[in-house]
Amino acid sequence: AAGLAGGDETAGLQVIARITPEQRAAAAALLKQCHFTVCPTKSDKVFYIEVVLTADGGTARAVIEDFHTNLTRLERDGVPAPLPGAAPDRPADTAQTDRTAMSVESILDFAASADLEDVRGLLERQIDCNMAIAEEGLRNPWGAQVGRTLLRTGQPDLYTRAAAAAAAGSDARMGGCELPVAIVSGSGNQGLTASVPVIVYAREKGLPQEALLRALLVSNLITIHQKTGIGRLSAFCGATSAGVGAACGIAWLDGGGYEEIAHTIVNALAILSGMVCDGAKASCAAKIATAVQNGLLGYRLFCNGLQFYAGDGIVTKGVENTIANVGRLANRGMRGTDCEILDIMVGR
């Protein structure tokens, strides 16, 4: 209804970002006047949206596949219509980036040796944007107020404060705050989860900006590396991966290297893998808090000489093998889960 009343088809993911109060009222009127039906599709695509509009004796059909701005078919009364030009945020090449050479070891080598001037602008924008919305979520009662609630519980330690700030950013984002967020793996919530705890930790420890920027390289890239096997979209909650990434960034700030970070990843994935994604809504903030705390638990376990071993559930010897197992679980294993979640959400 919002798209019909005031959508901008040239704006990509911001299709309804500039809707006016008058257009909001028109959308509300459409909901009362017209019949809308939402039902799950049986397509074998991981991401598939088909919209059919019938009005004035005619029918229009649009299909989006694989990712959110990939319009693949337009029809009017069954006759194909030309597709418009690419949306502003649609990549020229719709294939995923080749990440076959990425590994935990190569990520840590890059984080240690990268010329920070090549990434400073990107990372400092991430810091500025994501901390601004996190601070807004802590100041004001957005969403489910998960971040604020965590800070009201006892005497929160630094790990809890780091998790609370990330959750507060999601509280604000899911509550309708229009402040921008720097994404990771195509997700604002994953961007908040991977970055905000690391920023809070570095600032409270009084660490230099260079250390923070390199730790953000670790957290962002570890998150992206885990998502490679999972795929763009899954019933697997992406906050889990980002929470692991954040814990790795914090381990890096503590002077950790490959051994500490590899064991942090395995420990954390052994605990929480399987938390489901059931859409963007207020409870995402609580999942983010859980994911960050889980990642940090994985790190704490190893700091205390404890770990999970091959044969403990989905854990296999070697961090890359365990990451691959989680990708398999999320990509192949949870396809049926995704269908069940959709059926539940539409009341079937």
N, C-alpha and C positions, 0 to 999 in steps of 0.2 A: 504493500500500500504506500509506503514512504517513497519507494522508487517511482511508482506511477505518479504520485503527487508532486514530487520535486527532485527526482534523481537526475544526476548529471552523468550521462553515459560516457563522457570523455574523461572522467576523473579517476578511473581505475578503482582501487580499493576505497577511495573517498567518495564513492558514488552518492551517498546521502549526507556527507559531512557538512554541506552548506545549506541544508534545508531550512527554510524560514518558518517562523511561527504560523504564518498563514498556510504554508504547505503542510505543516504538522496537523493543523485543524482539518485540512482537506483529506489527509491520510486517514484520520480518525473517522471522518464521514464515510470514506470509501469502505472501511471495515464494517460499518453498519449497513451500507447500501448494497454491497456486493458479496458474492459467495466465494470464500477462499477455502481451499482444501490443501492440506499438507500431508504427504504420505511418503514412506520410504520407497526407494527404488530398488529393483532387483538387478541393476547393472553390475557387471563384474569389475567396474572401475572403483578404485579406492575413493575417488572424489568425483561425484557426478550430480549435477543439478539440472533438472529440466523444468522449464516454466511454460505453461500453456495458458494463453489468455483468449477468452472468447467474448466478443462484444460486437454489437451492430451487425450480426449475421456472419461475421468472419472470425477466423482463428489465427493467432500468431503463436510461434513456438521458438524458444531459445534454449540452447544446450551449452553448459559449461562443464569442462572435463579436466581432470588431473590437478589443476590448481585454480585459484580463485578468479583470475582475470583471463583465463583461457577460453574465450567464446569460440566454440567449434561449429555451431550450426544455428542459422536463422531461417525460419520459414514463415510464409504468409499464405494461408489457405493451402498448405501442403506443398507450396512451390518454394524451393530454396532461394534465399535472398543473399546478396553479397555481404560478406562480413566487413565490419568497419575496420579502420586502421588499428594498430596495436594501442592498447591503453598506455598511459604515461609510465606506469610502474611495471609494465609487462616486458620481460627480457626478450631480446631479439631471438635468442636460441632457447627454446622451451625445455631442452634437456637439462638434467641436473649437472652441476659442475663435477668433473672427474676428480674424485677424492681417493683413488685407489692407492696413492702413495702416502696418504696420511696415516700416522700412527702416533701413539702417545710419545714415543721416543723422539720422533721428528718434530712434534709440536713443542716439546721442551727444548730441543735444540734451537728451533726458530725463536722461541720466546727469549732465550738467553742471548742470541746473536743478532736479532733483527735491528735494523737502523730505525730507531724510534721516530725519526722524522717522517718516515714513510707511513706510519700509522697513527701519529700523534693526533692529527685532526679528527680522525674517525673515533678514536678512543676518548678524547676529551669531550666530543659531542655526546658520546654515550654517558660519560660521567655527569655532564651538566643536565641532560634531559632526564635521565633516570633518577638521579638524586632529587631533582626538582619535584617530580611527581611522588617520590617516596616521602619527601618532607611534607608535601601537601596531604598525603594520606595519613601521616602521623598528627598533623595539626588539626584536621577537620574530620567529622564523622562520616566518611565515605563508606559505601558498601556494607559489608558485614563487620567492619572495624576489627579485623583479625590482628593487624599490626598493633593497634592501640591496646587491644586486649592483652597481647603478649607482654607489653611493657607494664601493664597494671598487675601482673602476676608476680608476687614476691619481689625479690631483688634480682632483676634479669641480668645475667652475665653478658659478656661481649658477644658470645655466639648467639644468644637469644636476641640481643639488640640487632645483630646483623640480619637474622631471620625476620624479625619484626619489621625492619625497614623495607625489605623486599616485599613482604606481605602487604604492607601499607601502600606501596606503589600499585599493587594489584587491586587493593580495596578501592583506590581512587579510580583506576582505569576501568574496572568492572562496574563502578558506580556512576560512570558517565563523565568523569573529568576529561576535559579536552586537551590537557597538556600532552605534548608529544612524547613518545617513547622510542628509544633505539632498540630495534629488534635483533634477535639472534635466531637463526633457523626459521626465519619468516614469522616469528611470534614475538609480540610485545611482552607477554608474561614470561617467556623464556629469557628475553633480553633483561628484564628486571631481575629475575632469579640468578642469572649467571653473573651479573655485574654488581648489584647493590650490596650484597653481603661483603664482597671483596673490597669495595670502596669504603664501607663503614669500618671494616677491620683495619685497613691500612691507615685511615685517618685517625682512629682512636689509638693506634700504636705509634702515631707520629712518624710513619715511614715516608721516605722521599717519593716524589711523583714518578720518578723513573721506575721504582720498584712496583708501584701500583699499576703503571701502564703494562709492564711485562707480566704481572700477575693476571691482568685482564686478558692479555693474549692467551695465557694458559686457560683461563676459565671459559672464554668464548670458544676457543678452538677445541677444547675437550668436549664441550657441549655439542658442537657441530659434528665432531668425529663420531660421537655416540649416535647422533641422529641419522648418519649416513645409511646405516643398515635398517633403521626403523622406517625411513621414507618420509616424504613430505607430510603425510597425514596418516594417523593411526588412532586406534582406541587406547593406545598407551599414552599416559599423561607426559607431555614433554617437560614439565617442571621437574620430573625425576632426573632426567639427563642434565638439566641446567643446575639443579641442586648439587649434583655430583661435580659439575664443572666449577661451581663456586667454591666447594670444599677444596678442590685441587688448587684453585687460585690462592686460597688462604694457606694451604700447605706450602705453596711456593713462597709466599711472604714470610713464612716461618723458617725458610731456608731449606725446605724439602726438595729432593730431587726425584729421579725416576722411581726409585724403590718406594718412597713414601707416597708418591702420587699414584703409582700403579696399584698399590695395595688399598689406598683410599677408594679408588674406583671399584675394585672388585668387592671390597667390603660393603660399600654403599649399594651397589647393584644387587648384591645377594639379599639385602634386606627389603628394599621397597619396590623392586621391579614388579609391575603388575597393577600399579595404581592407574585407574582408568580415566580417560578424558570423556566427559559427557557434556561438552559444550562450554562456551565462555559465559561465566556467571559469577556471582558473589563468592561461591565456595572455592574458586580458583585461588584466592588469596590464602585460604587455609591449606590447600594442597602445596602452595609455594612454601609456606612456613614449614610444613612437614618435610618437603623435599630438601630444603636447606639444612634442617636439623638432622635429617637422615644422612646427608653427605658428610656433615661434620661428625656424626657418630662413627661413620666409617673411618674417618681420619683419626678420631680419638682412640678407636680400637687399636689401630696400628701403632699409634704413639705409645700405647701401653703394652706393646708386644703381642697383640692378639690379631687374629685374622681368620677368614673362612678359607677352606681348602677345596681343591678339586674333588668333585663328588658331592659337595654340599649343595644339593639342588641344581640350579643352573650354572653353578660355578665350574669352570674348566681351568686347568693349569694355563697360566698366561693371561695377562690383561686383555690382549687383543682377542683371544678366543672367548673370553667371558663377554666382552662387548658384542662380539658377533652373535653369541647365544641370545643376548637381549634383543638384538635386531631381528633375529629369527622369530622370537616370541612375539614381538610387537607387530612385525610385518605380516607374517604368515599365520601365527597362532591366534592373533586377536581379531581376525577378519569377522569371524562369527560373533565375537563380542560386540564389535561395532554395529552389526545388524541388530542385535538384541537391544543395545542402548537406543538406537533410533526407533525401534518398535515401542519401547517404553516411553520415549519422549513424545511420540505422537499418539499415545494411548491405545496401542494395539495389543 
